[in-house]
Amino acid sequence: MSLQAWLRWGVLLVTTAVLLLCWQTLPTGGPGGTLPKLDAVLAAFGPSAEWDVYLRALRTTLIEAFAGLAIGFVAGVVFGVLLGESPVLRRGFYPYALALQALPPIALAPIFVIWFGLGVESKIGLVAAATLFPILVSTMTGVAQTDPVRIEMATAFAATKAQIRRKIVFPGLVVPIFSGLEISIVLSFLAAITGELISANAGVGVILEVYQRDYRLAEEFAVLMILVVVGLLLALLTRIARRAVLERMPHE
């Protein structure tokens, strides 16, 4: 590991330690109540922790998030490539894609409940809608930035459209697609939990609402810490996957 990498990890560890120390020692009074100290939150992970409740809720939310993310990812890549290849469609649709990307999931959640009901389908649909546009925009932008000279040369050598996509367009989309995917992973959790807060009988959003209603702040923060850890792991796995794909791509 290089010196720069050691410094980066060292700064991260020191920053984390300082934040945790402040959490434990600083006053926790506030106008809306109290912030549970770190040791109280960690105690919620102890022998008496509701691990079965935590894990069942997390499993439900992960299923909703990954199912919706898969739909949004496939649709975003497919439509991103198709729209990116047409300058007219790209210029016409791009402003609307950016505008729709800015819509908060909480504004869309009631609509998906009306469309798909109170079950898991409405959460999956909400996640798919929330994750579609970041991937679509990044894919469309990546296609638009493909070197036109290489496409013209390939066309001059009688390359088919499928060959141009496979040999020229798709290799250049790895970084843009993974950039959109990193954003969409975060949005998938936000959308799934938002949908659960609106209407659900299982999931992380449900237990967060119960803990908040019963003023069980330590357990609520314990669930939030689990979500942070899961989010960090997914972000790390996404970067590892991107690096692995880039290393296996042929270099010209």
Stockholm file with secondary structure:
# STOCKHOLM 1.0

chainA/1-252         MSLQAWLRWGVLLVTTAVLLLCWQTLPTGGPGGTLPKLDAVLAAFGPSAEWDVYLRALRTTLIEAFAGLAIGFVAGVVFGVLLGESPVLRRGFYPYALALQALPPIALAPIFVIWFGLGVESKIGLVAAATLFPILVSTMTGVAQTDPVRIEMATAFAATKAQIRRKIVFPGLVVPIFSGLEISIVLSFLAAITGELISANAGVGVILEVYQRDYRLAEEFAVLMILVVVGLLLALLTRIARRAVLERMPHE
#=GR chainA/1-252 SS CCHHHHHHHHHHHHHHHHHHHHHHHSCCEETTEECCCHHHHHHTTSTTCCHHHHHHHHHHHHHHHHHHHHHHHHHHHHHHHHHHTCHHHHHHHHHHHHHHHTSCHHHHHHHHHHHHCSSHHHHHHHHHHHHHHHHHHHHHHHHHTSCHHHHHHHHHTTCCHHHHIIIIIGGGGHHHHHHHHHHHHHHHHHHHHHHHHHSCSSSHHHHHHHHHHTTCHHHHHHHHHHHHHHHHHHHHHHHHHHHHHHHHSCCC
#=GC SS_cons         CCHHHHHHHHHHHHHHHHHHHHHHHSCCEETTEECCCHHHHHHTTSTTCCHHHHHHHHHHHHHHHHHHHHHHHHHHHHHHHHHHTCHHHHHHHHHHHHHHHTSCHHHHHHHHHHHHCSSHHHHHHHHHHHHHHHHHHHHHHHHHTSCHHHHHHHHHTTCCHHHHIIIIIGGGGHHHHHHHHHHHHHHHHHHHHHHHHHSCSSSHHHHHHHHHHTTCHHHHHHHHHHHHHHHHHHHHHHHHHHHHHHHHSCCC
//
